[in-house]
């Protein structure tokens, strides 16, 4: 069954509004009845039903709007996805969080000593050397190179905040700590 109604198909009938409604009825397998269909062309309702389509300006390639008249009957509810294993049971959609990414690790904040080690690593190896920093300072932790890069970016952002800005993490409220981050970042970018 081809859901697209073409001008060739209309030419095979008497090309009236009622014939077009009949084609919609047949194309949808009888789901849409002729009584539940209103047709419009260029914002003009196509009535009376025995009128020729050409009298409304319908030509090959014209757009015709199909409006479903829902009077509480005739138009069924939209179908839902069905589980093939248990017919009739809806399929449970997986949330984005439910995707398995090879082991979810629990998010843990960096401690002050880890942040200090990160500063030492950037000072020693430079920006972008996250694998070297990890192998030298974070070999006994589950921190990845990406974790280190992200934390450094967040530390630099924190160091650029105006004085008096309050952070949830206590060691970020220490002005001398943030000044050290800014200094190491400036030195590393100059290299």
C-alpha positions in Angstrom: 0.0 0.0 0.0 1.5 3.3 -1.0 0.5 6.1 1.4 1.4 8.8 -1.2 -1.6 9.9 -3.2 -0.4 10.9 -6.7 -2.1 12.9 -9.5 -2.0 9.8 -11.6 -4.1 7.9 -9.1 -6.6 10.8 -9.0 -6.9 10.8 -12.8 -8.0 7.2 -12.7 -11.0 8.2 -10.5 -13.4 11.1 -11.1 -11.0 13.5 -9.2 -13.6 14.8 -6.8 -13.1 15.8 -3.1 -15.1 12.7 -2.1 -12.9 10.5 -4.3 -9.8 11.9 -2.6 -11.3 11.2 0.8 -12.1 7.6 -0.4 -8.4 7.2 -1.4 -7.3 8.3 2.1 -9.7 5.9 3.6 -8.4 3.0 1.5 -4.7 4.0 2.0 -5.1 3.9 5.7 -6.7 0.5 5.7 -10.1 2.0 6.8 -8.7 3.6 9.9 -9.7 7.0 8.7 -13.3 7.2 7.6 -14.5 9.7 5.0 -16.6 11.4 7.7 -13.6 12.1 9.8 -11.6 13.8 7.1 -11.6 17.5 6.1 -9.4 18.6 3.2 -8.0 22.1 2.7 -6.1 23.7 -0.2 -4.5 27.1 0.4 -6.5 27.6 3.6 -9.8 27.0 1.8 -12.0 24.1 2.9 -12.8 21.8 0.0 -16.6 21.6 0.2 -18.9 20.4 -1.4 -17.7 16.8 -1.6 -18.8 16.3 -5.2 -16.8 19.2 -6.5 -13.8 18.6 -8.8 -10.4 19.1 -7.3 -9.5 21.5 -10.1 -12.2 23.9 -9.0 -10.2 24.5 -5.9 -7.0 25.2 -7.8 -5.5 21.8 -7.1 -2.8 20.9 -9.7 -0.1 18.4 -9.9 2.3 19.0 -7.0 -0.3 21.0 -5.0 -0.3 20.6 -1.2 -3.5 19.5 0.3 -3.9 19.6 4.1 -5.6 16.7 5.7 -7.5 17.5 8.9 -8.8 14.8 11.2 -12.2 15.6 12.7 -12.0 13.9 16.1 -15.5 13.9 17.4 -14.7 11.4 20.1 -15.0 8.4 17.8 -13.4 7.0 14.7 -9.8 8.0 15.2 -8.0 5.4 17.3 -5.2 6.1 19.8 -1.7 6.1 18.4 0.0 2.6 18.6 2.7 2.0 21.1 5.9 0.0 20.8 5.2 -3.6 21.8 7.7 -6.0 23.2 8.1 -9.0 20.8 9.0 -11.3 23.6 5.9 -10.6 25.6 3.2 -9.4 23.2 1.0 -6.7 24.6 3.6 -5.5 27.1 5.0 -2.0 26.4 8.7 -1.8 25.8 10.6 -0.2 28.6 12.7 2.7 27.3 16.3 3.0 28.6 17.2 6.3 30.0 20.5 7.9 29.0 21.8 7.2 32.5 21.0 3.5 32.2 23.4 2.9 29.4 26.3 0.7 30.5 29.6 2.3 29.9 31.8 -0.5 31.0 31.5 0.1 34.7 30.2 3.1 36.3 32.7 4.6 38.7 31.5 6.6 41.7 32.1 10.3 41.3 34.4 11.5 44.0 35.6 15.0 44.6 39.3 15.8 44.4 40.8 16.1 47.9 43.1 19.1 48.6 46.2 16.8 48.5 45.1 15.6 45.0 44.6 19.1 43.9 48.1 20.0 45.2 49.6 17.0 43.3 47.9 18.2 40.2 49.4 21.6 40.5 52.8 20.1 41.0 52.3 17.8 38.0 51.4 20.7 35.7 54.3 22.7 37.0 56.7 19.8 36.4 55.4 18.4 33.1 53.3 21.2 31.6 49.8 21.4 30.2 48.5 18.5 28.2 50.9 16.0 29.8 48.0 14.3 31.7 49.3 10.7 31.2 52.7 11.7 32.7 51.1 13.5 35.6 48.8 10.5 36.2 51.7 8.0 36.2 53.8 10.2 38.5 51.3 11.5 41.0 48.0 9.5 40.6 49.1 5.9 39.9 47.3 4.5 43.0 44.0 6.2 42.3 41.2 5.7 39.8 41.7 9.2 38.3 42.1 9.2 34.6 43.9 11.6 32.4 40.6 13.1 31.4 39.7 13.6 35.1 43.0 15.4 35.6 42.4 17.6 32.6 38.9 18.5 33.7 40.0 19.2 37.2 42.7 21.5 36.0 40.3 23.4 33.8 38.0 23.8 36.8 40.8 25.0 39.0 41.9 27.6 36.4 38.2 28.8 36.1 38.0 29.0 39.9 41.2 31.1 40.0 39.7 33.6 37.6 36.7 34.3 39.8 36.5 37.6 41.6 37.8 37.9 45.1 35.3 36.9 47.8 33.5 34.3 45.6 32.4 31.4 47.7 33.0 27.8 46.6 31.5 24.6 48.1 34.9 23.0 48.2 36.8 24.6 51.1 40.3 24.6 49.7 39.1 26.7 46.8 38.2 29.5 49.2 41.9 29.9 50.0 43.2 32.9 48.0 46.8 31.7 48.1 45.8 28.3 46.7 44.0 30.0 43.8 46.9 32.4 43.2 49.2 29.4 42.9 46.9 27.8 40.3 46.9 31.1 38.3 50.7 31.4 38.5 51.3 27.8 37.4 48.8 28.1 34.6 50.4 31.3 33.3 53.9 29.8 33.5 52.7 26.6 31.7 51.1 28.6 28.9 54.3 30.6 28.4 56.4 27.5 27.7 
